Amino acid sequence: MHIPDGFLGPKTSISLLGAAIGVLGYCFSKVLKAITVAVPKRVLAAAGANLANIYENGKLALTKLGSEKIRKMGVVAAWIFAAQMFNFPVSQGTSGHLLGGIFAAVILGPFAGTLVIFIVLLVQSLFFADGGMISLGANIINMGLIGCLLSYYLYEYLNKLLRNKNIAVFIAAWASVIGAAFACSLEVGLSGKIPVLSVTKAMLGVHAIIGVAEAIITIFLLKMFKGKEESI
């Protein structure tokens, strides 16, 4: 799922990187708005340590809830990173691991969840050679935009429709893997490295199984974090 460098053409990589920057910028703006408050300087002076983290020359302050949000984002990122270190066998020597998009989105909200997936992907690419730097934009689109942000809205729709959170999580988590795998297949295929039909058939076949494991692990992790969901 993590596309290494050399599998995508330059145009594809650059285009997806631009799209990823746009997605991350939008998510960052939504999270920043939710965790900060605009405060006049005279109020900041009176508030003292209660609003200690000031940005933009004293015009924007990190709230107490914002501090807690950032702490929780770090915790979720650590859990996803740790969980991704464990691979499970699929078939014929193929293995898979947790993507964590639905887990992050349900706990933190879709925008903060997408930023967490980005951080995980960036660390993996920089320090563990798990996904290339040139193809980082593609990986962000696949696992961040599709696997986290968009899949969260599928989860919300299913949760309202079925009124059963576990089933909604299961389907959305499975679909997040399939959606990311399909996008990955198209990107690699359209880059001319491997025929589109060949890579799509191979990717979807394997990831249909990986998606089941993703769904089960996601439900388990959410039970551990029960009652700590947010919506940013």
RAQUIHU-V936748 format. One record per residue. N is the residue number from 1. RES is the residue in one small letter. SS is DSSP state (a for helix, b for strand, c for the rest). D_CENTER is the distance of its C-alpha to the mean C-alpha in whole Angstrom. Layout:
n:res:ss:d_center
N:RES:SS:D_CENTER
N:RES:SS:D_CENTER
//
This chain:
n:res:ss:d_center
1:m:c:13
2:h:c:13
3:i:c:15
4:p:c:18
5:d:c:20
6:g:c:23
7:f:c:22
8:l:c:21
9:g:c:24
10:p:a:24
11:k:a:24
12:t:a:21
13:s:a:19
14:i:a:20
15:s:a:19
16:l:a:16
17:l:a:15
18:g:a:17
19:a:a:15
20:a:a:12
21:i:a:14
22:g:a:15
23:v:a:11
24:l:a:10
25:g:a:14
26:y:a:14
27:c:a:11
28:f:a:13
29:s:a:16
30:k:a:15
31:v:a:14
32:l:a:17
33:k:a:19
34:a:a:18
35:i:a:19
36:t:b:22
37:v:b:25
38:a:b:28
39:v:c:31
40:p:c:35
41:k:a:36
42:r:a:39
43:v:a:36
44:l:a:34
45:a:a:38
46:a:a:39
47:a:a:35
48:g:a:35
49:a:a:33
50:n:a:31
51:l:a:29
52:a:c:29
53:n:c:26
54:i:b:28
55:y:b:26
56:e:c:28
57:n:c:31
58:g:c:31
59:k:c:30
60:l:b:26
61:a:b:26
62:l:b:23
63:t:c:24
64:k:a:24
65:l:a:22
66:g:a:19
67:s:a:20
68:e:a:19
69:k:a:16
70:i:a:15
71:r:a:17
72:k:a:15
73:m:a:11
74:g:a:13
75:v:a:14
76:v:a:11
77:a:a:9
78:a:a:13
79:w:a:13
80:i:a:10
81:f:a:11
82:a:a:15
83:a:a:14
84:q:a:13
85:m:c:16
86:f:c:18
87:n:c:18
88:f:b:20
89:p:b:23
90:v:b:23
91:s:b:26
92:q:c:28
93:g:c:27
94:t:b:23
95:s:b:20
96:g:b:17
97:h:c:14
98:l:c:11
99:l:c:8
100:g:c:7
101:g:a:4
102:i:a:8
103:f:a:9
104:a:a:7
105:a:a:7
106:v:a:11
107:i:a:12
108:l:a:10
109:g:c:10
110:p:a:8
111:f:a:9
112:a:a:8
113:g:a:5
114:t:a:4
115:l:a:6
116:v:a:6
117:i:a:3
118:f:a:6
119:i:a:9
120:v:a:8
121:l:a:9
122:l:a:11
123:v:a:13
124:q:a:13
125:s:a:15
126:l:a:17
127:f:a:18
128:f:a:18
129:a:c:18
130:d:c:15
131:g:c:15
132:g:c:17
133:m:c:17
134:i:c:18
135:s:c:16
136:l:a:13
137:g:a:13
138:a:a:13
139:n:a:10
140:i:a:8
141:i:a:9
142:n:a:9
143:m:a:6
144:g:a:4
145:l:a:7
146:i:a:8
147:g:a:6
148:c:a:5
149:l:a:7
150:l:a:10
151:s:a:10
152:y:a:10
153:y:a:13
154:l:a:14
155:y:a:14
156:e:a:16
157:y:a:19
158:l:a:19
159:n:a:20
160:k:a:22
161:l:a:24
162:l:a:24
163:r:c:24
164:n:c:23
165:k:a:20
166:n:a:20
167:i:a:20
168:a:a:18
169:v:a:15
170:f:a:17
171:i:a:17
172:a:a:13
173:a:a:12
174:w:a:14
175:a:a:14
176:s:a:10
177:v:a:11
178:i:a:14
179:g:a:13
180:a:a:11
181:a:a:14
182:f:a:16
183:a:a:15
184:c:a:15
185:s:a:19
186:l:a:20
187:e:a:19
188:v:a:20
189:g:a:23
190:l:a:24
191:s:c:24
192:g:c:27
193:k:c:26
194:i:c:26
195:p:c:28
196:v:a:25
197:l:a:27
198:s:a:27
199:v:a:23
200:t:a:22
201:k:a:24
202:a:a:23
203:m:a:20
204:l:a:20
205:g:a:22
206:v:a:21
207:h:a:17
208:a:a:19
209:i:a:20
210:i:a:17
211:g:a:15
212:v:a:18
213:a:a:17
214:e:a:14
215:a:a:15
216:i:a:18
217:i:a:16
218:t:a:13
219:i:a:16
220:f:a:18
221:l:a:15
222:l:a:15
223:k:a:19
224:m:a:19
225:f:c:17
226:k:c:19
227:g:c:20
228:k:c:18
229:e:c:15
230:e:c:15
231:s:c:14
232:i:c:13
//
